[in-house]
Amino acid sequence: MVGFVIALLLWVPGLAWDAAVGPAIDPPGLLAEPWDDLEQADAQRTLRRLSAQLVPERDFEGARIPAADLASALAQRADELGNDPEADRARAAARRALSLAPLGSFQALAASEADACAAVVDGVIALDIRSIAAGFRAVIIDVPVACFVRDTVFACAFGAWLVVVLAVGAGALARMEALQLAGRGLLRAQDGFTFAVERWSTLVLAWVAPVGVAAALGAVCAAWGFLFRTGVGGWLGAALYLVPLFVGALAGLSLLIASIGAPTAPSAVACDGLDAMDASQRGSIYFLARPVLWVIVQCSTLAVIALGFLLLRLFAWALTAFPATMVDLGAGGTAPVHSLALAPAHWAIPLEGRSALVWAWVLVVAIAVSGTTISLVVGAVTRGYLLMREACDGQPSESVWPFEVPLDASDRAGSPSAGA
């Protein structure tokens, strides 16, 4: 339930952005090179050919034919033809036109992240560690960087919202996981969110503060570089280069600490009630204290997450792909296949008519799967954090903030001081 709410808070603004701004990413997706003029011309020639052959009466405004509009017109033509053999041709043409439609920024981001998770699953099935590592790298680094390069405005706006929602959501999930492991029972979703919302600034700053410190120190180094633009200043900058070297080293260490401690920062707040800077550094401290054990725990955590991705993929197939195949078989090809698919790359936003209704139901399942994925990751990381804490600090998993403190003799019921 908590994961579903977190995913819903991410998907709704993302879909609203795509609906308001429109498509901005070429069909190959974020990780592919943007189409050049020749590829754009080839796509337009294909769209004009499909339009002239199957919907000649449709007059598209402008010199360019919108792929999504043509796909909608072809799907409508297929519905009008009914059982006519030409209907299959129109549906195939609609799928071809849809494959040439540009993607919304959120749609492209969701599709690329889904493909990266699929690469992790494929690596698990093939027992290929390199594929698993490449998939995790794409999820964490490659896809976000590509999104920033291709649509900087969306990446900054959605990225800021993503940090807030994930930090608060991860805090709630980590708190629920920690209390369950501590034997204090199952925490209600409302109580988990209440805990995280009350500490939202701590959870967000645990991720943002070290990066902010590194950015501020980096700005000092950049300002020092202006000295080298003049002759005298260059000599002064070179002679005192120890200053930016020291400041830059601090910035680099801050980023390193942030990258190592970021995964477990929400868990540190939820389990130990730490402030932002202590929570951001706790993972790095454990790494320095027990590096070999830290690597073993992190690899084990990633293995659990990878296996979880595999199970979620099987559930997603059972919930969407199998029903879609059966429905399409029974419909004789008249069902809106593109809206039956869970893969984000198959979506055309916005959709119309019955496609929109089917897409809305599939969207609910997609959000639920995304929420379960978030819950899986946070739960596994929290358990890994508690293992490292026990190994380094000697605190058992049952010890969760606020810690149980035995009553002093004077506080026991029936003692003379208590009676007085």
C-alpha angles and dihedrals in degrees: 000000000000092000090050091054091048092050091046091054088055101041100047096056090042094052090044089053092053092047092049101039100031131217117331107160125079115244097258088071138230099309094050125080115267114258116266124218093272093053091046090052092049091052092050092050089053092049093048091050093051091046094049093047102043110018104025092153092061111096113200116203118238132019094285124066113224106233094212092051092048091049090052091049092049092049089051090050090051090053090050092051092054110179094358112126088236088066091073090052091051092050092050089049090050091054090048092050091047090054088060095051116111117245131237114247094249091042090053091046093050092046093050093047090049090051091049091052088048089054089055090051092048089051091052092051092047093039087233110152092189092058091048091050092047090051093051090046091052091050095049105029119005100051097044091047092049090049090052092050096046099041111011096174093053092043092053096044097042092038092057091049090045092055093051096046096043094045093052093039093048089049091054094047093045091051092051091047093048095049091048091052090047090058094244093126133251114318115222117245091242092053091048092053091045090056092049097043091052088056099035094124092051092048093048095043090050085069101030104039098067090047090049091051090050091048092051092049090045089054089056090054091048090051089051088056090065088072090070091062090078131050099238092038090051091057090047092048091049094047092051096036088127088079098061089036090058094041092046091049089055090050092050092049090049091054091046092051090047093051094048096042100038098085093054099035095097089047091051091053092045097045103034106020091235125169122248100271095042091048093049091051100042094085091050091049091054090048091054092044098049109009097167094048090044091056091047093050093046093048090048090049091051090048091054091048092048091051089047089054088054093052092046090052090053091049091047090052091049092048099044118005097050095047090044091053093049094045092049090048092052093043091055093231096311096108119099095258095182091059093046092062122093093207108105092217089070095058123105110198120235103029127192137215121346091350088065092053094050091043091052092056093046089047090060090055091047091052090048091051090048091050091050089051091054091048091049093051096046093045093051093046092049092053090049090051092052090050091052092045092053092048095047104031102025092236113141122226089254090066106090128157125295083049121217109251117194113242116258116241090252090056096054117109113256096025116132092246091049091051091048 
